[in-house]
Amino acid sequence: MTRSVQALAYSRASALETSGAGGQLLGLETAGGLTPRGAEAHPRFFTGFLTSPSIAARGLLAVADVASARYYRQTPASSLDPVVTGNGDRLRFESFSGCCGVYARLDVLREGLDGGGTDHGTTNVDINHPLREALSRITADDPLHLRVGPEEMAVTTTDGPLVEKKVPLPDRWLRGFAEAQVVSAGFDLRAELPADEAVRFLRSLPRTSGNASRAARWVVPAGRTLRPTTRPVAGAVCLPGPERLAALQRVLRHAAALRVYGPVADGTASASAWEVVLPGMRLTLTLSPEASRGFSGEGGVLEALATDDAASDAELVSVLLAWEPRIEPADLAEQAGLTVERVRAALTRLGTAGRVGYDLADAAYFHRELPYDARRAERHNPRLVAARELAGAGAVVIDGATALVSSGERRYQVRDGQGNLSCTCQWWADYRGRRGPCKHALAVRMVRRGAAVTGGAR
């Protein structure tokens, strides 16, 4: 597995301290990240108050829980500090599990912040063990001052950072973090439960894994609640590995509602998202289709990555992004001189590069730049790399709606049925397109569209 080491350098450790003006100060320290002014070693996004301190503390702990968790083959793992994005009217705290199967985000909205707007940009934020212990002790909503970034008069020394963390960063983890956004863009709201039913339903779920919880299960809306079902009937939502929702227990007592998002049920296990509505905040967990199957292997966006148009369009669209909390494709299309369809394809590509996230409640992408090279994972995507090699080696021979692809000592037949490619390989036989196209179909797409097949993704 290809991996690198991510070095996170903080000027000091994040801490919860007594404030001189009374109450407490939650100082969240930032590492290097991008802002409208360019790269900054320690960007500063917000200073003010949290309107619901105890709830925000529990939400941050839930995000940290996911960052340090492996829900499949539970082994000790390094934890990468959450990512924070300032979008002008809100703060977003994101994390991704070590097993690549759970994405978490806490959105602290305008009404959850008291102190003006937030600055713009994305960085990592230090959530250390002493801070987690301190956050867990916050029980009352006494005044809590929040500072995201260094103090106004922070002193920079020539001795380098005081706190440095080095964490392994596998390509699979990078791809999963980025692709979870693109998967979410295909979801619709399937159910919304009021507070009492949300608490009852979530508390009824198992908190530990077992053979029963590993199997795909579904729930279907029934009045004000959700009813378990043994098969994906109309309107059903897949609940894969329900114990992976355990982090939501942190905020249940404060829940105003539970919203459930997912794709149209097609009889197979699928990803889903579970959003707890809180006062001035939203906490969302997105689950991969199976506990043993992370987001990085889904491959549903590979066709967008394989085209030249999406690559050049993405570069153009990326210049027009302005750290907006809601990206409107129609507005971008007008500014870029592209069709809305091409802008959506460009956003898909930007999503796989970690340059936009997706907000289910707003049904819109938002601008953020992950503080590490997620595009590296795109360039090394195994199927994409293999497809480029096949197309570049002249292994694809097209004859009308049919193509022959020579791979090793075998030849595979790829058929085009109204834009949907099928293949005679084992991958197609196993998944029937449910996990994206095989390398042979991708190679055919590249040759048909005249995509650049030498070198890496642009």
N, C-alpha and C positions, 0 to 999 in steps of 0.2 A: 504494500500500500504506500503510495507517495505521500510524504508528509514534510512539513517544515516546522520550525519552532517560532512561535509568536512571542516576542518580547514586549511586555507591557511595563512602561516606566511611569511611575507616579511620583509627584513631588513630596508626598507624604501619604500615610494610610488614611482611608476614610474613617470617620469616627462620629459618635454621638456624644456631644459635650454640653455642659451647662452654659447657657448664654449669659453674657454680662447684663443684658437688658431684661433678664427673667425668662423662664422657660428653658427650652433646649435648642441646640443647633445641630442639625444633621448635615455634616459636611461630606459630600460625595466627591472624591478626587477623580480627575480624568487623566487618561493617557493620550497619546497622539491621535489626532483625527483631522477630518476635513471640515472646513467652514467656508462661507462665501469669500473669506479673505485668503483662502488657501489652507495649506497644512499648518497645524498648530500643535505644539508639544503638549499643552494643557489647556484646551479650550474651556471657556466659561459660558454656560448656557442659561443659568437662572439663579436669582437670589430673591427670596421672599418667604411666604408661609404656605404650608399645606393646610387646606381647610378641614381635612379629616385625617389627622396625623396617624392614629392607630390603624386605620384601614389602609392607608398608604404604606405603613410599615409592614403590614401583613402581605400586601401585594408585592412589595419588593422581595420579601422572603420567599414568596411563591416562585417568583422569577429565578431567584438564586437556587431554590430547590431543584428546578429543572436543569439549570446549568451544571449542577454537580451530580446529576442522576444518570444511571444507566438502567433502563427498564427491561433490558434483555441481556442475558448472561451477565448478571450483576457482579461486577468486579471493581476494585478500587480504580478510580479514574481521575485524571486531572480535571479541574474545573476552569473554564475560561470565563473571565468576568463578563457580566452583562454588557450589552451595547446600549447606549443612550443616544437618542436623537432629539434635538430641539427643532420644532417645526413652526415657531412663531406664536402659536396659540396653545401648545401642549408639549409635554415631554413623553417620549415613548421609551420604555425599558424592555429590551428583548434578550432572550437567551435560547439556547438549543442544547438538547441533551447529548451526552456522550455517545449514546447508542444511535443517534441520528434519527430518532423516531418521534420526538416531541418538541414542538416549537412553542414558546411562551412569550407573551407580550402584555405589559401593563401600560395602558394609556392613561396618563394623568391629564385630564382635559382642562380647559380654561377655568371652569367652575371649581376645579380641584386645587387651583393655584391662586394665591393672593399675593400680588407683588408685581403686577405688570406682565408683559409678554415674555416669552423665552427667546433666546438668541437661536441662530440656525447652525446646524452642523451635526456630525455624528462622531462618537468616540467610545472607547471602553470606559467603564466606571468601576472603581474598586469596591467590591463587596467582600470584606474579609471576615474571618470567623469571630473575632471580638465584636465587630459591628453587628453581625447577625445575632449574637447573643443580646446585645443592647437593644436591637430592634424588637426582639421577641418580648422584652420587658415593658414595651410601651403599651399601656392598657387604657389610658384616659386620653381625651382629646385636649390636653393642655397645649398652649401655644408651642408650635414646633417650626422653627426657622429652617428652611432648606437652602442649601448652597450647592449647586452643581458646577464644579470647577473650582479653581484656586481662589483664595481671598483677593480682594481688590488690590491690596498692597503686598501680595505674595513676594517673598524674596527668592530669587533664583541664585543658587550657588554655583561655583565653578567645579564642584566636586561630583557633579552628576546627580541623578535621581536618588532619593532616599529609599524608595521602595521599587523593586523590580521583580517581575514574575516572568518566568519562561515556561510556556505551555506548548506541548506538541499540537500541531494543527494538521490533521489528515485531510487530503483532498476530498474524501468522502464526506467529512463533516462540513467542509466549506460548501460543497455542492448541495447538501441537504438543507443547510441554513438558507441558502439563496433560493432553491427550488420550492421550498415550502410556501413561499409567497406566490409563486406562479400557480401552484396547485390550488391554493385558496381562491384565486381569481375565478375559478370555475364553480365555486360554491354559491348556493342560494340559501336564504333563511328558510328553514324547514319547520321550526317550532320555537315558541317562546313561552316559558313557564313563569308564573308569578312566584314571588319570594317563597311562600310556604311550600309549594310543590317542588320548586328548585332544590330547596334544602332536603326535603324528603327523598327525592329521587337520587341526588348525589350521595347522600348518606347511606343509601341502600346498596351502593356499588361495592364490590370487593376492593380491599386495599392492598392485597398481596397477590402476586401472580400465581397461576395454577393452570393445569391442563384445560380446565373449562374456560378460563378467561382468555387463553391464547387463541381459541377458536373464534372465528368471526361471529359476532352477534349483532342484532339490529334492534332498534326501538322505533316505534311508530307513534305519532301524536294521537292522543285520546283525550279529548276534552281539554282540561287544564294541565294534564300531565303527559308522561311518556309511558307507553306500555311495551314490555319486551315482546319480541316476536322471533320465531325460529327461522324465518325466511324473509328475504327482502321484498316485501309486498309494496304496493304503490304507496309512495310517501314515506317509506322507511329510511332511516339514517343508520349507517354503520357505526357501531361502537366497538372499535377494535382495541382489545387490551384495556378494559375499563379501569383497572388499577392505575393506569397512567394519568388519570384525572385527580390523583390524590392531592396534588398541589393546590387544587381549588378549595380543599378543606380549610385552608388558612383563612379564607375570607367569607365562608358560608354564612356566618351569623349576620353579616352586613349586606347580603345579597338582596338586590331589589328585583332581579329577574335572571333567568337563564335563557340564553339564546343558543339555538343549535343550528349549525350550517353544514351543508354537504351537497354532493352532486346528486343527480337523479339516479336512483338505485337501478343497477343493471344486472343484479344477481351475483356480483362478485364483491369481495371485500374492497372498501374504498376509504380514503381519508375523510376526516370530519373535523369540525371545529366547535369548541364549547366556550361560550363567552358569558362570564358573570358580570352583570351590570351592578356597579357600586356607586355610591354618592361621589360624583365628580370624576369617576374613573371607570375603566373597563379592564378586566383581566381575561385573557383569551389563551386557551391551550388548543393547539392543532395537532391531531394524532395521525401518524402514518397508517396505511391500510392494515398493517399487522405489526405486532410488537417486535417480531423478528425481522422486519423489513423497513429500513429507513427510507427517508425521502430521496436520498441521493440516487437510488436505483430506479426511480419511476420512469424517466426518459420521455415524459409526455411533451417536453419542450424541444426535443432534439431537432425536429424538422425546422423550427424557427432558427436554431443556431446554425443550420447547414446552408442557409441561403445568403447570398451576397446582399440582396436588398435589405434584409433585416439588419445586417451588420452596418451598412452605410447609414440606414435610417436611424439606427440606435445612436450612432455617433452624433448625428444632427440633433435628434431629440434631446440627448443628454446635455447639450449646450443650453437648451431652453429651460431645463429644470431649474427651479429656484427655491429648493427646500420647502416646496409647498406641502401643506398637510393633506390636500386633495388635488390630485392631478386630473384635469378634465381633458380627455382625448380630443374632443372637438376643438377646444382652444389651441391645443398643441398642433393639431392638423392645420389650422388656419395660419399659425405662426410659421410652421415648417413647410407649408405648401405641399403637404401629403394628404392622402386620403385617411379617414379615421381608421380604416382597416390596417393600413400600413403603420400607423402610429401605435395601434394595439399590438401588432407584431413586434415593433421596436421595444415597447414596454415589456413584453415577454422576455425579450433578449436581455434587456437591462435588469429585469428581475433575476435572471439566472446569474448575472454578474454582481448581484448584491447591491445594485444602485437604486433600486426602488423596493419598497415593501408594499403589502396589500392590507388595507383595513376593511374587514368584512362589514362592520357597522355602517361605514360610509360607502361601501361598495365601490371603492376607488383606491388606486395606487397612491402612495405618498413617496416623496423624495427622501432618500437617505443613502449614505455611502458607507458600506461596511468598512470598519477600520483595519482591514486586511485584504489581501489580493484574492477575492473570490473568483476573479476572472481566470486565475491560474487553474482552478478546478475545471472551469469550462474548457480550457485549452487541452486539458489532459483527460477529458471524458472518454472512457475506453471505447464506447461504441462510435463516438464522433471521430476519434483518431483512426479507428480501424476503417471506417467508411471513407475517410479522406485517402487513406492508403490504397484502398481498393479502386477508388475512382481515379486516383493519380497514376496507378499502375496499368490502367487500361483494361481492368478486369471486368468492365461492364460493357455488354453488347446489347443494344436496344433494337428491337424489331416490333414497331408499332406499340401496342399496349402491353407487350411482353418484353422482358429483359432477362438475359442470362448473366449471372455473376459467378466468376471463377474465384474460389477462395480455397487456398491450399490445393488439395488434390480433388476437391469436389466442385460441382457446378450447381448453382441454385437458380430456380426460376422465380422471377418476381413479376406479378401481374398487377395491372392498374385497373381497378374496378371503380369507375366514377371518382377518381381522385384518391381512393383508399388502396394502398399497396398491400398485397399479401405475398408470402414467401414460402418456399418449400423447406426452409430450415427448421431446426428443432426449436429455436426461440419462438418463431411464429406459432408452431404447433402447441407450445406450452402456454403462451399468453394471448394469442390472437389480437395483438395490438393494444392490449390493456396496459402494458408498461412501455408504450412507445414503440417506434419502428425498430426492426433489427438493423444490423450494420449493412446488410445487403440492400434493403429497401432504402436506407439513407444514401448509400452510394448511388443508387439509381436516381434518387431525387437530385443529387448534386450534378450528375451528368446531364439530366434533362434540363436543369435550370442554368447550366453553364457556370456553376459555382466554382470559386477558386478552391482547388483541391491540394495545392502545395502549401506548405508552411502551416502555421497555427491559425486559430481563429483571430479575426482582426478586431 
